[in-house]
Amino acid sequence: MIAILGYLYFFCSIFIVILLSFNYSFCNWLILPKNKNIYLQFESFFVLINGFVLITSAPFNWIIGILMIFHAYGVYVLLFTSADFYNSIEEFKEVVPQEKFLDLLAVLFYGIIGFIIIYSPFLIGGS
């Protein structure tokens, strides 16, 4: 089950790269205020999947637990402090001139996290 979660993160990374090759920015579309519900569903999906894998994994996998906490914090921020979230996104866009920077960060994040999740049983001492 852990490997499936890792490959899901790899799939997200590849999906963003494919969209970038068609000159489409998935992350910039996702963080638009009108797409808040879609972003919440995206984050909530990963909270549920990470929670399910965390519950069903035999030794406690703290790497997946930390990742689930980060996704849950993303849901919290979007639900309760969305104005601050969108203000910080606007400030970030003013500082970073490249439009696709968030997508490149997401590709890097999802790729590295997918790799870490797949090999996490070996990192925490499981089989």
OpenMM code with the backbone's topology and positions (N, CA, C; nanometers):
from openmm import Vec3, app, unit

residues = "MET ILE ALA ILE LEU GLY TYR LEU TYR PHE PHE CYS SER ILE PHE ILE VAL ILE LEU LEU SER PHE ASN TYR SER PHE CYS ASN TRP LEU ILE LEU PRO LYS ASN LYS ASN ILE TYR LEU GLN PHE GLU SER PHE PHE VAL LEU ILE ASN GLY PHE VAL LEU ILE THR SER ALA PRO PHE ASN TRP ILE ILE GLY ILE LEU MET ILE PHE HIS ALA TYR GLY VAL TYR VAL LEU LEU PHE THR SER ALA ASP PHE TYR ASN SER ILE GLU GLU PHE LYS GLU VAL VAL PRO GLN GLU LYS PHE LEU ASP LEU LEU ALA VAL LEU PHE TYR GLY ILE ILE GLY PHE ILE ILE ILE TYR SER PRO PHE LEU ILE GLY GLY SER".split()
positions = [
    Vec3(0.0816, -0.1194, 0.0000),
    Vec3(0.0000, 0.0000, 0.0000),
    Vec3(0.0863, 0.1262, 0.0000),
    Vec3(0.2005, 0.1178, 0.0671),
    Vec3(0.2907, 0.2325, 0.0716),
    Vec3(0.3451, 0.2622, -0.0675),
    Vec3(0.3758, 0.1576, -0.1436),
    Vec3(0.4280, 0.1777, -0.2790),
    Vec3(0.3242, 0.2450, -0.3680),
    Vec3(0.1978, 0.2087, -0.3521),
    Vec3(0.0918, 0.2716, -0.4318),
    Vec3(0.0850, 0.4211, -0.4016),
    Vec3(0.0973, 0.4577, -0.2742),
    Vec3(0.0970, 0.5988, -0.2366),
    Vec3(0.2162, 0.6715, -0.2985),
    Vec3(0.3328, 0.6085, -0.2942),
    Vec3(0.4508, 0.6694, -0.3548),
    Vec3(0.4345, 0.6896, -0.5041),
    Vec3(0.3781, 0.5898, -0.5713),
    Vec3(0.3562, 0.6032, -0.7152),
    Vec3(0.2468, 0.7047, -0.7463),
    Vec3(0.1529, 0.7250, -0.6552),
    Vec3(0.0521, 0.8288, -0.6742),
    Vec3(0.1179, 0.9670, -0.6746),
    Vec3(0.2131, 0.9880, -0.5852),
    Vec3(0.2866, 1.1141, -0.5850),
    Vec3(0.3705, 1.1281, -0.7121),
    Vec3(0.4336, 1.0190, -0.7566),
    Vec3(0.5069, 1.0237, -0.8833),
    Vec3(0.4134, 1.0578, -0.9988),
    Vec3(0.2933, 0.9996, -0.9996),
    Vec3(0.1970, 1.0279, -1.1050),
    Vec3(0.1599, 1.1761, -1.1058),
    Vec3(0.1403, 1.2350, -0.9880),
    Vec3(0.1103, 1.3786, -0.9814),
    Vec3(0.2246, 1.4604, -1.0394),
    Vec3(0.3468, 1.4205, -1.0098),
    Vec3(0.4631, 1.4894, -1.0636),
    Vec3(0.4671, 1.4796, -1.2159),
    Vec3(0.4446, 1.3609, -1.2687),
    Vec3(0.4455, 1.3413, -1.4139),
    Vec3(0.3299, 1.4166, -1.4785),
    Vec3(0.2136, 1.4182, -1.4136),
    Vec3(0.0974, 1.4905, -1.4649),
    Vec3(0.1278, 1.6397, -1.4787),
    Vec3(0.1932, 1.6974, -1.3790),
    Vec3(0.2275, 1.8396, -1.3840),
    Vec3(0.3302, 1.8657, -1.4935),
    Vec3(0.4270, 1.7747, -1.5109),
    Vec3(0.5262, 1.7909, -1.6175),
    Vec3(0.4592, 1.7854, -1.7544),
    Vec3(0.3654, 1.6934, -1.7724),
    Vec3(0.2942, 1.6834, -1.9006),
    Vec3(0.2162, 1.8119, -1.9276),
    Vec3(0.1487, 1.8637, -1.8260),
    Vec3(0.0755, 1.9889, -1.8454),
    Vec3(0.1696, 2.1052, -1.8744),
    Vec3(0.2873, 2.1056, -1.8116),
    Vec3(0.3853, 2.2098, -1.8413),
    Vec3(0.4348, 2.2005, -1.9852),
    Vec3(0.4460, 2.0784, -2.0382),
    Vec3(0.4900, 2.0639, -2.1773),
    Vec3(0.3865, 2.1204, -2.2746),
    Vec3(0.2598, 2.1261, -2.2323),
    Vec3(0.1552, 2.1897, -2.3129),
    Vec3(0.1362, 2.3365, -2.2742),
    Vec3(0.2317, 2.3902, -2.1976),
    Vec3(0.2324, 2.5298, -2.1549),
    Vec3(0.1094, 2.5640, -2.0698),
    Vec3(0.0733, 2.4732, -1.9823),
    Vec3(-0.0391, 2.4939, -1.8913),
    Vec3(0.0106, 2.4803, -1.7479),
    Vec3(-0.0208, 2.5773, -1.6651),
    Vec3(0.0243, 2.5781, -1.5265),
    Vec3(-0.0864, 2.5256, -1.4353),
    Vec3(-0.0722, 2.4010, -1.3923),
    Vec3(-0.1722, 2.3388, -1.3053),
    Vec3(-0.1773, 2.4072, -1.1692),
    Vec3(-0.0620, 2.4369, -1.1118),
    Vec3(-0.0592, 2.4965, -0.9774),
    Vec3(-0.1185, 2.6368, -0.9767),
    Vec3(-0.0878, 2.7171, -1.0791),
    Vec3(-0.1465, 2.8512, -1.0847),
    Vec3(-0.2975, 2.8452, -1.1046),
    Vec3(-0.3458, 2.7441, -1.1748),
    Vec3(-0.4900, 2.7269, -1.1902),
    Vec3(-0.5523, 2.6810, -1.0583),
    Vec3(-0.4825, 2.5908, -0.9894),
    Vec3(-0.5371, 2.5321, -0.8671),
    Vec3(-0.5483, 2.6334, -0.7538),
    Vec3(-0.4572, 2.7302, -0.7482),
    Vec3(-0.4574, 2.8249, -0.6361),
    Vec3(-0.5433, 2.9479, -0.6611),
    Vec3(-0.6147, 2.9510, -0.7727),
    Vec3(-0.7070, 3.0624, -0.7948),
    Vec3(-0.8184, 3.0578, -0.6901),
    Vec3(-0.8615, 3.1738, -0.6419),
    Vec3(-0.9681, 3.1735, -0.5397),
    Vec3(-1.0969, 3.1055, -0.5856),
    Vec3(-1.1273, 3.1104, -0.7145),
    Vec3(-1.2502, 3.0453, -0.7614),
    Vec3(-1.2392, 2.8930, -0.7583),
    Vec3(-1.1172, 2.8393, -0.7498),
    Vec3(-1.0951, 2.6948, -0.7455),
    Vec3(-1.0636, 2.6451, -0.6047),
    Vec3(-1.1072, 2.7194, -0.5044),
    Vec3(-1.0779, 2.6837, -0.3655),
    Vec3(-1.1335, 2.5461, -0.3296),
    Vec3(-1.2552, 2.5153, -0.3740),
    Vec3(-1.3151, 2.3855, -0.3412),
    Vec3(-1.2394, 2.2702, -0.4062),
    Vec3(-1.1919, 2.2905, -0.5270),
    Vec3(-1.1138, 2.1860, -0.5942),
    Vec3(-0.9824, 2.1641, -0.5201),
    Vec3(-0.9195, 2.2736, -0.4777),
    Vec3(-0.7948, 2.2629, -0.4020),
    Vec3(-0.8193, 2.1924, -0.2681),
    Vec3(-0.9304, 2.2234, -0.2028),
    Vec3(-0.9649, 2.1552, -0.0777),
    Vec3(-0.9872, 2.0062, -0.0999),
    Vec3(-1.0537, 1.9706, -0.2079),
    Vec3(-1.0753, 1.8293, -0.2387),
    Vec3(-0.9433, 1.7593, -0.2674),
    Vec3(-0.8537, 1.8271, -0.3380),
    Vec3(-0.7221, 1.7718, -0.3697),
    Vec3(-0.6434, 1.7439, -0.2417),
    Vec3(-0.6394, 1.8423, -0.1523),
    Vec3(-0.5680, 1.8252, -0.0256),
    Vec3(-0.6357, 1.7210, 0.0632),
    Vec3(-0.7684, 1.7235, 0.0689),
    Vec3(-0.8414, 1.6276, 0.1521),
    Vec3(-0.8223, 1.4849, 0.1031),
    Vec3(-0.8145, 1.4674, -0.0281),
    Vec3(-0.7888, 1.3353, -0.0846),
    Vec3(-0.6562, 1.2806, -0.0331),
    Vec3(-0.5534, 1.3645, -0.0333),
    Vec3(-0.4236, 1.3186, 0.0143),
    Vec3(-0.4224, 1.2976, 0.1656),
    Vec3(-0.4998, 1.3752, 0.2406),
    Vec3(-0.5109, 1.3511, 0.3849),
    Vec3(-0.5716, 1.2136, 0.4094),
    Vec3(-0.6789, 1.1821, 0.3382),
    Vec3(-0.7458, 1.0528, 0.3565),
    Vec3(-0.6581, 0.9363, 0.3119),
    Vec3(-0.5943, 0.9488, 0.1974),
    Vec3(-0.5092, 0.8401, 0.1475),
    Vec3(-0.3902, 0.8190, 0.2407),
    Vec3(-0.3259, 0.9286, 0.2830),
    Vec3(-0.2133, 0.9148, 0.3761),
    Vec3(-0.2589, 0.8565, 0.5093),
    Vec3(-0.3756, 0.8977, 0.5576),
    Vec3(-0.4282, 0.8421, 0.6819),
    Vec3(-0.4574, 0.6938, 0.6709),
    Vec3(-0.5155, 0.6526, 0.5589),
    Vec3(-0.5439, 0.5106, 0.5379),
    Vec3(-0.4152, 0.4290, 0.5345),
    Vec3(-0.3149, 0.4781, 0.4627),
    Vec3(-0.1871, 0.4063, 0.4562),
    Vec3(-0.1204, 0.4058, 0.5930),
    Vec3(-0.1314, 0.5152, 0.6660),
    Vec3(-0.0713, 0.5227, 0.7993),
    Vec3(-0.1352, 0.4222, 0.8943),
    Vec3(-0.2660, 0.4065, 0.8854),
    Vec3(-0.3363, 0.3122, 0.9729),
    Vec3(-0.3054, 0.1679, 0.9353),
    Vec3(-0.2967, 0.1393, 0.8057),
    Vec3(-0.2781, 0.0007, 0.7620),
    Vec3(-0.1326, -0.0433, 0.7576),
    Vec3(-0.0372, 0.0482, 0.7698),
    Vec3(0.1033, 0.0054, 0.7671),
    Vec3(0.1397, -0.0548, 0.9023),
    Vec3(0.2122, -0.1677, 0.8975),
    Vec3(0.2404, -0.2448, 1.0187),
    Vec3(0.3284, -0.1684, 1.1176),
    Vec3(0.4546, -0.1360, 1.0865),
    Vec3(0.5232, -0.0466, 1.1797),
    Vec3(0.4790, 0.0966, 1.1494),
    Vec3(0.4706, 0.1786, 1.2534),
    Vec3(0.4265, 0.3168, 1.2338),
    Vec3(0.5228, 0.3877, 1.1407),
    Vec3(0.4715, 0.4387, 1.0307),
    Vec3(0.5539, 0.5070, 0.9314),
    Vec3(0.5453, 0.6569, 0.9577),
    Vec3(0.6434, 0.7104, 1.0289),
    Vec3(0.6406, 0.8502, 1.0684),
    Vec3(0.6561, 0.9435, 0.9498),
    Vec3(0.7163, 0.8974, 0.8411),
    Vec3(0.7309, 0.9814, 0.7220),
    Vec3(0.5934, 1.0118, 0.6628),
    Vec3(0.5101, 0.9103, 0.6513),
    Vec3(0.3745, 0.9302, 0.5991),
    Vec3(0.2913, 1.0100, 0.6990),
    Vec3(0.3158, 0.9917, 0.8281),
    Vec3(0.2458, 1.0706, 0.9294),
    Vec3(0.2761, 1.2190, 0.9177),
    Vec3(0.4023, 1.2531, 0.8970),
    Vec3(0.4402, 1.3940, 0.8793),
    Vec3(0.3775, 1.4506, 0.7529),
    Vec3(0.3783, 1.3724, 0.6468),
    Vec3(0.3183, 1.4164, 0.5212),
    Vec3(0.1679, 1.4390, 0.5371),
    Vec3(0.1016, 1.3516, 0.6123),
    Vec3(-0.0415, 1.3683, 0.6372),
    Vec3(-0.0678, 1.4955, 0.7180),
    Vec3(0.0174, 1.5247, 0.8147),
    Vec3(0.0025, 1.6471, 0.8937),
    Vec3(0.0176, 1.7707, 0.8052),
    Vec3(0.1130, 1.7681, 0.7116),
    Vec3(0.1298, 1.8815, 0.6202),
    Vec3(0.0062, 1.9015, 0.5324),
    Vec3(-0.0507, 1.7929, 0.4812),
    Vec3(-0.1721, 1.8054, 0.4003),
    Vec3(-0.2895, 1.8537, 0.4859),
    Vec3(-0.2998, 1.8044, 0.6089),
    Vec3(-0.4074, 1.8492, 0.6983),
    Vec3(-0.3918, 1.9978, 0.7310),
    Vec3(-0.2687, 2.0437, 0.7457),
    Vec3(-0.2450, 2.1864, 0.7687),
    Vec3(-0.2869, 2.2680, 0.6465),
    Vec3(-0.2634, 2.2135, 0.5268),
    Vec3(-0.3089, 2.2809, 0.4053),
    Vec3(-0.4595, 2.2956, 0.4017),
    Vec3(-0.5312, 2.1918, 0.4441),
    Vec3(-0.6776, 2.1994, 0.4517),
    Vec3(-0.7187, 2.3036, 0.5550),
    Vec3(-0.6525, 2.3042, 0.6699),
    Vec3(-0.6832, 2.4015, 0.7752),
    Vec3(-0.6642, 2.5449, 0.7251),
    Vec3(-0.5519, 2.5695, 0.6586),
    Vec3(-0.5235, 2.7042, 0.6087),
    Vec3(-0.6288, 2.7477, 0.5078),
    Vec3(-0.6666, 2.6577, 0.4181),
    Vec3(-0.7665, 2.6938, 0.3172),
    Vec3(-0.9045, 2.7168, 0.3780),
    Vec3(-0.9376, 2.6434, 0.4818),
    Vec3(-1.0698, 2.6590, 0.5425),
    Vec3(-1.0801, 2.7815, 0.6332),
    Vec3(-0.9773, 2.8070, 0.7132),
    Vec3(-0.9900, 2.9067, 0.8188),
    Vec3(-0.9118, 3.0356, 0.7957),
    Vec3(-0.8071, 3.0320, 0.7156),
    Vec3(-0.7289, 3.1537, 0.6906),
    Vec3(-0.7039, 3.1702, 0.5413),
    Vec3(-0.8083, 3.1542, 0.4623),
    Vec3(-0.7903, 3.1586, 0.3172),
    Vec3(-0.7497, 3.2975, 0.2685),
    Vec3(-0.7937, 3.4035, 0.3349),
    Vec3(-0.7545, 3.5384, 0.2929),
    Vec3(-0.6037, 3.5571, 0.3068),
    Vec3(-0.5476, 3.5108, 0.4180),
    Vec3(-0.4024, 3.5193, 0.4358),
    Vec3(-0.3289, 3.4326, 0.3345),
    Vec3(-0.3854, 3.3168, 0.3043),
    Vec3(-0.3239, 3.2280, 0.2053),
    Vec3(-0.3158, 3.2963, 0.0694),
    Vec3(-0.4249, 3.3554, 0.0252),
    Vec3(-0.4256, 3.4196, -0.1063),
    Vec3(-0.3419, 3.5472, -0.1077),
    Vec3(-0.3336, 3.6186, 0.0056),
    Vec3(-0.2437, 3.7340, 0.0137),
    Vec3(-0.0984, 3.6907, 0.0018),
    Vec3(-0.0630, 3.5806, 0.0673),
    Vec3(0.0756, 3.5336, 0.0583),
    Vec3(0.1084, 3.4832, -0.0816),
    Vec3(0.0097, 3.4251, -0.1510),
    Vec3(0.0325, 3.3823, -0.2893),
    Vec3(0.0578, 3.5040, -0.3779),
    Vec3(-0.0183, 3.6111, -0.3587),
    Vec3(0.0025, 3.7329, -0.4381),
    Vec3(0.1398, 3.7936, -0.4095),
    Vec3(0.1814, 3.7951, -0.2832),
    Vec3(0.3147, 3.8451, -0.2497),
    Vec3(0.4227, 3.7578, -0.3120),
    Vec3(0.4012, 3.6273, -0.3118),
    Vec3(0.4975, 3.5358, -0.3719),
    Vec3(0.5100, 3.5608, -0.5218),
    Vec3(0.3972, 3.5851, -0.5879),
    Vec3(0.4000, 3.6115, -0.7323),
    Vec3(0.4697, 3.7431, -0.7644),
    Vec3(0.4643, 3.8403, -0.6721),
    Vec3(0.5359, 3.9661, -0.6927),
    Vec3(0.6860, 3.9471, -0.6784),
    Vec3(0.7271, 3.8607, -0.5880),
    Vec3(0.8695, 3.8386, -0.5633),
    Vec3(0.9317, 3.7512, -0.6714),
    Vec3(0.8611, 3.6457, -0.7114),
    Vec3(0.9138, 3.5509, -0.8103),
    Vec3(0.8530, 3.5848, -0.9460),
    Vec3(0.9353, 3.6286, -1.0403),
    Vec3(0.8796, 3.6729, -1.1683),
    Vec3(0.8343, 3.5594, -1.2606),
    Vec3(0.8862, 3.4390, -1.2412),
    Vec3(0.8511, 3.3299, -1.3323),
    Vec3(0.7138, 3.2745, -1.2990),
    Vec3(0.6334, 3.2575, -1.4027),
    Vec3(0.4960, 3.2125, -1.3844),
    Vec3(0.4880, 3.0652, -1.3461),
    Vec3(0.5796, 2.9841, -1.3947),
    Vec3(0.5728, 2.8390, -1.3749),
    Vec3(0.6536, 2.7905, -1.2541),
    Vec3(0.6980, 2.8818, -1.1697),
    Vec3(0.7840, 2.8440, -1.0579),
    Vec3(0.7141, 2.7497, -0.9603),
    Vec3(0.5868, 2.7741, -0.9315),
    Vec3(0.5130, 2.6860, -0.8405),
    Vec3(0.5003, 2.5455, -0.8974),
    Vec3(0.4822, 2.5350, -1.0292),
    Vec3(0.4732, 2.4028, -1.0913),
    Vec3(0.6060, 2.3287, -1.0812),
    Vec3(0.7153, 2.4003, -1.1012),
    Vec3(0.8465, 2.3360, -1.0901),
    Vec3(0.8732, 2.2901, -0.9469),
    Vec3(0.8319, 2.3702, -0.8499),
    Vec3(0.8447, 2.3280, -0.7099),
    Vec3(0.7587, 2.2058, -0.6812),
    Vec3(0.6376, 2.2028, -0.7370),
    Vec3(0.5479, 2.0889, -0.7151),
    Vec3(0.6046, 1.9621, -0.7775),
    Vec3(0.6627, 1.9731, -0.8972),
    Vec3(0.7233, 1.8561, -0.9617),
    Vec3(0.8369, 1.8025, -0.8755),
    Vec3(0.9210, 1.8925, -0.8276),
    Vec3(1.0321, 1.8515, -0.7419),
    Vec3(0.9806, 1.7894, -0.6119),
    Vec3(0.8835, 1.8536, -0.5483),
    Vec3(0.8275, 1.8042, -0.4226),
    Vec3(0.7641, 1.6671, -0.4406),
    Vec3(0.6747, 1.6530, -0.5374),
    Vec3(0.6054, 1.5254, -0.5567),
    Vec3(0.7022, 1.4147, -0.5977),
    Vec3(0.8022, 1.4482, -0.6774),
    Vec3(0.9002, 1.3472, -0.7162),
    Vec3(0.9822, 1.2977, -0.5979),
    Vec3(1.0331, 1.3907, -0.5185),
    Vec3(1.1145, 1.3526, -0.4025),
    Vec3(1.0300, 1.2800, -0.2978),
    Vec3(0.9106, 1.3305, -0.2711),
    Vec3(0.8236, 1.2663, -0.1727),
    Vec3(0.7832, 1.1270, -0.2192),
    Vec3(0.7543, 1.1115, -0.3481),
    Vec3(0.7219, 0.9783, -0.4007),
    Vec3(0.8359, 0.8811, -0.3796),
    Vec3(0.9580, 0.9264, -0.4064),
    Vec3(1.0761, 0.8420, -0.3859),
    Vec3(1.0929, 0.8069, -0.2383),
    Vec3(1.0778, 0.9047, -0.1514),
    Vec3(1.0942, 0.8805, -0.0075),
    Vec3(0.9868, 0.7855, 0.0440),
    Vec3(0.8628, 0.8011, -0.0030),
    Vec3(0.7552, 0.7133, 0.0437),
    Vec3(0.7797, 0.5698, -0.0005),
    Vec3(0.8209, 0.5515, -0.1245),
    Vec3(0.8447, 0.4154, -0.1738),
    Vec3(0.9533, 0.3469, -0.0918),
    Vec3(1.0576, 0.4210, -0.0564),
    Vec3(1.1677, 0.3620, 0.0191),
    Vec3(1.1563, 0.3855, 0.1696),
    Vec3(1.0434, 0.4387, 0.2174),
    Vec3(1.0294, 0.4661, 0.3604),
    Vec3(1.0335, 0.3417, 0.4481),
    Vec3(0.9815, 0.2247, 0.4039),
    Vec3(0.9969, 0.1075, 0.4915),
    Vec3(1.1432, 0.0743, 0.5195),
    Vec3(1.2302, 0.0992, 0.4237),
    Vec3(1.3724, 0.0737, 0.4450),
    Vec3(1.4355, 0.1831, 0.5301),
    Vec3(1.3817, 0.3056, 0.5210),
    Vec3(1.4368, 0.4165, 0.5977),
    Vec3(1.4004, 0.4085, 0.7456),
    Vec3(1.2807, 0.3553, 0.7759),
    Vec3(1.2383, 0.3485, 0.9165),
    Vec3(1.2685, 0.2138, 0.9798),
    Vec3(1.3245, 0.1227, 0.9026),
    Vec3(1.3638, -0.0052, 0.9590),
    Vec3(1.2649, -0.1169, 0.9393),
    Vec3(1.1614, -0.0955, 0.8592),
    Vec3(1.0654, -0.2023, 0.8303),
    Vec3(1.1154, -0.2893, 0.7167),
    Vec3(1.0272, -0.3754, 0.6669),
    Vec3(1.0697, -0.4626, 0.5570),
    Vec3(1.0219, -0.4116, 0.4242),
] * unit.nanometer
topology = app.Topology()
chain = topology.addChain("A")
for resn in residues:
    res = topology.addResidue(resn, chain)
    for name in ("N", "CA", "C"):
        topology.addAtom(name, app.Element.getBySymbol(name[0]), res)
